[in-house]
Amino acid sequence: MTPRPLYAAAITDAIAQGDLGQLTKIQALAEQHVKEHGDIAALLAQIKVEIAKLKG
């Protein structure tokens, strides 16, 4: 399994440019990503717990 990178830079760049069309496109992509993969921050926290268990 190869991790799929998350491109936060694309989101921050779109915000900085203030282009409504680009912002709505990025929003749709981000919402689709969350729908498909869930809350990445919560999953990251879960990964950290599992790593700590395996190390400890």
C-alpha positions as CSV (number, residue, x, y, z in Angstrom):
1,M,0.0,0.0,0.0
2,T,1.4,3.4,-1.0
3,P,0.2,6.4,1.0
4,R,-1.6,9.1,-0.9
5,P,-0.1,12.5,-0.1
6,L,-2.4,15.3,1.1
7,Y,-1.7,18.5,-0.6
8,A,-2.3,21.2,2.0
9,A,-0.3,23.6,0.0
10,A,-2.9,23.5,-2.7
11,I,-5.6,24.5,-0.2
12,T,-3.5,27.3,1.4
13,D,-2.5,28.6,-2.1
14,A,-6.1,28.7,-3.2
15,I,-7.1,30.6,-0.1
16,A,-4.2,33.1,-0.6
17,Q,-5.2,33.7,-4.2
18,G,-8.9,34.3,-3.3
19,D,-10.1,32.7,-6.6
20,L,-13.7,31.6,-5.9
21,G,-13.7,29.0,-8.7
22,Q,-10.5,27.4,-7.4
23,L,-11.7,27.5,-3.8
24,T,-14.9,25.7,-4.6
25,K,-13.0,23.1,-6.7
26,I,-10.6,22.5,-3.8
27,Q,-13.5,22.4,-1.3
28,A,-15.2,19.7,-3.4
29,L,-12.0,17.7,-3.6
30,A,-11.4,18.0,0.2
31,E,-14.9,16.9,1.0
32,Q,-14.6,13.9,-1.3
33,H,-11.3,13.0,0.4
34,V,-12.9,13.1,3.8
35,K,-15.9,11.1,2.6
36,E,-13.6,8.4,1.2
37,H,-10.9,8.4,3.9
38,G,-12.4,9.8,7.0
39,D,-10.9,12.3,9.5
40,I,-7.2,12.2,8.8
41,A,-6.3,13.9,12.1
42,A,-8.3,11.3,14.1
43,L,-6.6,8.5,12.2
44,L,-3.2,10.1,12.8
45,A,-3.9,10.1,16.6
46,Q,-4.9,6.4,16.3
47,I,-1.7,5.6,14.5
48,K,0.4,7.3,17.2
49,V,-1.4,5.2,19.9
50,E,-0.7,2.0,18.0
51,I,3.0,2.9,17.5
52,A,3.3,3.7,21.2
53,K,1.8,0.2,22.0
54,L,4.2,-1.5,19.7
55,K,7.2,0.3,21.0
56,G,6.2,0.0,24.7
